[in-house]
Amino acid sequence: MPHPKSSGNLTRNTAMMAVRMFVTMGTTLYVSRVVLRQLGVADFGVYSVVWGLALMSAFFNASVVAASQRYLNVELGARGERGLGEVFAACCATVVIFIGIVIAAAETLGLWYMDSCLVVPPGREADARVLFQMSLAVVALDMLRIPYNSLIVAYERFTFYAYVSFFEAALKLAVALGLTLAPGDKLLTYGGLLIGVSAVNLAAYALYCRRNMPGVHFSLRASGAKVREVLRFSGWNVLTSLSDMCYQQGSALVVNAFFGVTINATLGIMNQVKTAVFSFTRSLQTAGSPQMVKEIARDDYAAFSATFLNISRLSYLFVLYLGLVLWVSGEYVLRLWLGELPPLAVPFLRLLLIFCLIDSLVGPLWTSMQAVGRIAAYQIVTSSVWLLCLPLTWLAFRGGLPPYSVYGVMIAINAALLGVRLWYLRRYCRIPIGVYMRDVAGRMAVVTVAGAAAATGVAALTPAGLPTLLASTAAQTVAIAATSYAMGIIPRRRHH
């Protein structure tokens, strides 16, 4: 089997990931609506809280995914396929170890929380415990898929990655619609069917890898040294995942303590917006990550620099485009979506968009440090600084600042951390800060001014509502595309 081309096809990969994101997001929203109707409010609430309790372990997944993708990409970039089987086996062993940790924690702390703290409707306690075990089965099956997922990303087989996601979305849709025909207790039926979806999905990944990547198969026969290396790398990433979870959940608790559940509802809506916006940048960054890691593994820092700068600029452009739409027409879009605006939604939204713009530049910087593998000090510093969000938010509220200042604190911390990350980039990835400021920050500033001027200028001349949304979006599209092309931000196809 041929080695994947080092240059890859960033445009095609990004397009496939974007289509995948649109399809899965749309299907997920529709499936939630169907399941709510079929289960009813009470059973859907039981499903949400019990399933969510088990899925809290998902922060482990991101850590193991990052480690698996990093080591498989490094092996492909540095030595080709010669040692890939051993690295894959080490990834499999790491996943099995984390599954053991998750199950042990769930069967002790999780069950204790269910019995002591979780409130479920009377008579549903036994069903909730069964559903909890079903959710653990789904967690385990999804974690077993991580090595195969990482291998497919390492080989840049994004077409299959997208198609299997479409297949999974179709299965979940079929399961939701099939509930209309299910007799008896639909809650447990739904849990059992979701186990089937995860099992079929795992089988599809394993079969594809077995047929298209000979010599690589599930195995726990890996060297202890390699397993410890992957475990160490995963462990440092767990630190970041934990800090992210702490500041996100902790901020919600601080907001609740000062302003009550009404503002929590607004914050919850903003978190959904943030998830949707980040889906775009993650699609692009996932498509470009294999190239960056392989280029570092080959010590090709010139190619790495070009890929990194392109992904950084394109990530920002994705968020800028969506952000300007919501900045100009956010109130109209929120009313269209929700029907009724939650309190302070517009100032919350605008500060959130500024945060997302800064954060769009963070992903490529994080991937760069993952590629070089020097993450211990980096993770300790960035995780510790992120946790400052909690006391600073408390102090802001204590000083009388409004509830949306929670995003003001996050913007300040993220901007400060961007400087820290650029220092690590210069030290370990050989990209001078001046080059980044010129080729990324400077060019993005010009495009931002052009796009914002076009969008706000047209919005001031058109009636509010749908006309403003359509006209300003068209104006910013032309302005951003023209400015990006003129400045060479959009990668141009080379002809040989």
Secondary structure, DSSP 8 states (H G I E B T S, - for coil): -----SS--HHHHHHHHHHHHHHHHHHHHHHHHHHHHHHHHHHHHHHHHHHHHHHTTHHHHHHHHHHHHHHHHHHHHHHTTTTHHHHHHHHHHHHHHHHHHHHHHIIIIIHHHHHHT----TT-HHHHHHHHHHHHHHHHHHHHTHHHHHHHHHTT-HHHHHHHHHHHHHHHHHHHHHGGG--S-HHHHHHHHHHHHHHHHHHHHHHHHHHHSTT--------HHHHHHHHHHHHHHHHHHHHHHHHHHHHHHHHHHHH-HHHHHHHHHHHHHHHHHHHHHHHHHHHHHHHHHHHHHTT-HHHHHHHHHHHHHHHHHHHHHHHHHHHHHHHHHHHHHHSS--TTHHHHHHHHHHHHHHHHTHHHHHHHHHHHT--HHHHHHHHHHHTTHHHHHHHHHHTT--TTHHHHHHHHHHHHHHHHHHHHHHHHH---HHHHIIIIIIHHHHHHHHHHHHHHHHHHHS-TTHHHHHHHHHHHHHHHHHHHHHTT-S------
